[in-house]
């Protein structure tokens, strides 16, 4: 009878030890996850405070270290940074790549739908920018053409003035030569 109770006690200690180990590992995992999320929030804070380069570096580091758990959110923040108009290094193409990567690599992500909206929005901006660039080039070409035509007009006016003077001289000579 004493041995049976000792066995139950051993099992109780084994169960208790397993429970403590699981609890410690679970807390460590939770604490690590919380630290990672703090880094993500820090990167967002840097972006909000217009420290775009540091925020990008932090997000790239998060993407490198935690591609499965925080990769989608880090990419989303990177996409926002690249698309943000106040960013002196705004780059819509890089932003578009970040959002497309979220859609492709993170099908279950909670930011995937927002990334799809950003893709449409950025494609529209890129198309409009191309049209604007094309129109600017056309405008410059037309300005050059107008300038050339104005120069031609000035040259023709000078030629006309010269021809008028010649014509007047000829008329004067005719009058001088003709008897009265």
C-alpha positions as CSV (number, residue, x, y, z in Angstrom):
1,X,0.0,0.0,0.0
2,X,2.9,2.4,0.7
3,X,4.4,1.7,-2.6
4,X,1.2,2.6,-4.5
5,X,1.0,5.9,-2.8
6,X,4.7,6.5,-3.6
7,X,4.1,5.8,-7.3
8,X,1.2,8.2,-7.3
9,X,3.4,10.8,-5.7
10,X,6.1,10.2,-8.3
11,X,3.5,10.7,-11.1
12,X,2.2,13.8,-9.3
13,X,5.7,15.3,-9.3
14,X,6.1,14.3,-12.9
15,X,2.8,16.0,-13.9
16,X,3.7,19.0,-11.8
17,X,7.2,19.2,-13.4
18,X,5.7,18.9,-16.9
19,X,3.1,21.6,-16.1
20,X,5.8,24.0,-14.9
21,X,7.9,23.4,-17.9
22,X,5.0,24.0,-20.3
23,X,4.0,27.1,-18.3
24,X,7.6,28.5,-18.4
25,X,8.0,27.7,-22.1
26,X,4.6,29.2,-22.9
27,X,5.4,32.4,-21.0
28,X,8.8,32.7,-22.7
29,X,7.1,32.3,-26.1
30,X,4.5,34.9,-25.2
31,X,7.1,37.3,-23.9
32,X,9.2,36.9,-27.1
33,X,6.1,37.4,-29.2
34,X,5.3,40.6,-27.2
35,X,8.9,41.9,-27.7
36,X,8.6,41.2,-31.5
37,X,5.3,43.1,-31.6
38,X,6.9,46.0,-29.6
39,X,9.6,46.2,-32.3
40,X,6.9,46.3,-35.0
41,X,5.2,49.2,-33.0
42,X,8.5,50.9,-32.7
43,X,9.0,50.8,-36.5
44,X,5.5,52.3,-36.9
45,X,6.3,55.0,-34.4
46,X,9.5,55.8,-36.3
47,X,7.4,56.1,-39.5
48,X,4.9,58.4,-37.9
49,X,7.7,60.6,-36.6
50,X,9.1,60.8,-40.1
51,X,12.2,58.8,-39.5
52,X,11.6,56.8,-42.6
53,X,15.0,55.3,-43.2
54,X,15.3,53.9,-39.6
55,X,11.7,52.6,-39.8
56,X,12.5,50.8,-43.1
57,X,15.6,49.2,-41.6
58,X,13.7,48.1,-38.5
59,X,10.9,46.6,-40.7
60,X,13.5,44.9,-43.0
61,X,15.1,43.4,-39.9
62,X,11.7,42.2,-38.6
63,X,11.0,40.6,-42.0
64,X,14.4,38.9,-42.0
65,X,14.1,37.6,-38.4
66,X,10.4,36.7,-38.3
67,X,9.2,36.1,-41.9
68,X,6.3,33.8,-40.8
69,X,4.9,35.7,-37.8
70,X,5.5,39.4,-38.5
71,X,6.6,39.3,-42.2
72,X,3.2,40.5,-43.5
73,X,3.0,43.4,-41.1
74,X,6.6,44.4,-41.7
75,X,6.0,44.4,-45.5
76,X,2.8,46.3,-45.0
77,X,4.6,49.0,-43.1
78,X,7.4,49.1,-45.7
79,X,4.8,49.5,-48.4
80,X,3.2,52.4,-46.5
81,X,6.6,54.1,-46.0
82,X,7.5,53.8,-49.7
83,X,4.1,55.2,-50.7
84,X,4.0,58.0,-48.1
85,X,4.1,61.4,-50.0
86,X,6.1,63.2,-47.2
87,X,8.9,60.6,-47.5
88,X,11.6,62.3,-49.5
89,X,12.5,58.9,-51.1
90,X,8.9,58.0,-52.1
91,X,9.0,55.0,-54.5
92,X,5.6,53.7,-55.7
93,X,7.2,50.7,-57.5
94,X,8.9,49.4,-54.3
95,X,5.6,50.0,-52.4
96,X,3.7,48.0,-55.0
97,X,6.2,45.1,-54.7
98,X,5.7,45.0,-50.9
99,X,1.9,44.9,-51.2
100,X,2.0,42.3,-54.0
101,X,4.3,40.1,-51.9
102,X,1.9,40.2,-49.0
103,X,-0.9,39.0,-51.4
104,X,1.3,36.3,-52.8
105,X,3.2,35.0,-49.7
106,X,0.6,35.6,-47.0
107,X,-2.8,34.3,-48.1
108,X,-4.1,34.1,-44.6
109,X,-2.9,37.5,-43.5
110,X,-5.3,40.0,-41.9
111,X,-3.6,42.8,-43.9
112,X,-4.1,41.0,-47.2
113,X,-7.3,42.8,-48.2
114,X,-5.8,46.2,-47.4
115,X,-2.8,45.2,-49.4
116,X,-5.1,44.5,-52.4
117,X,-6.6,47.9,-52.1
118,X,-3.2,49.5,-52.0
119,X,-2.1,47.6,-55.1
120,X,-5.1,49.0,-57.0
121,X,-4.4,52.5,-55.7
122,X,-0.7,52.4,-56.5
123,X,-1.2,51.0,-60.0
124,X,-3.6,53.9,-60.6
125,X,-1.0,56.4,-59.3
126,X,1.8,54.8,-61.4
127,X,-0.4,54.9,-64.5
128,X,-1.3,58.6,-63.9
129,X,2.4,59.4,-63.3
130,X,3.3,57.8,-66.6
131,X,0.6,59.9,-68.4
132,X,1.8,63.0,-66.7
133,X,5.4,62.3,-67.8
134,X,4.2,61.7,-71.3
135,X,2.2,65.0,-71.3
136,X,5.1,66.9,-69.9
137,X,7.4,65.6,-72.7
138,X,4.7,66.5,-75.3
139,X,4.5,70.0,-73.8
140,X,8.2,70.4,-73.9
141,X,8.3,69.3,-77.6
142,X,5.5,71.7,-78.4
143,X,7.2,74.6,-76.6
144,X,10.3,73.9,-78.7
145,X,8.3,73.8,-81.8
146,X,6.6,77.1,-80.9
147,X,10.0,78.6,-80.2
148,X,11.3,77.4,-83.6
149,X,8.2,78.8,-85.4
150,X,8.6,82.1,-83.6
151,X,12.2,82.3,-84.7
152,X,11.2,81.5,-88.2
153,X,8.5,84.3,-88.0
154,X,11.2,86.7,-86.8
155,X,13.5,85.7,-89.7
156,X,10.7,86.0,-92.2
157,X,9.8,89.5,-90.8
158,X,13.5,90.5,-91.2
159,X,13.5,89.2,-94.7
160,X,10.3,91.1,-95.5
161,X,11.8,94.3,-94.1
162,X,14.9,93.7,-96.2
163,X,12.8,93.1,-99.3
164,X,10.7,96.2,-98.6
165,X,13.9,98.3,-98.4
166,X,15.2,96.8,-101.6
167,X,11.8,97.4,-103.3
168,X,11.8,101.0,-102.1
169,X,15.3,101.5,-103.5
170,X,14.3,100.1,-106.8
171,X,11.2,102.4,-106.8
172,X,13.4,105.4,-106.0
173,X,15.9,104.5,-108.8
174,X,13.0,104.1,-111.2
175,X,11.8,107.5,-110.3
176,X,15.2,109.0,-110.7
177,X,15.8,107.3,-114.1
178,X,12.4,108.2,-115.5
179,X,12.2,111.7,-117.0
180,X,9.7,114.0,-115.7
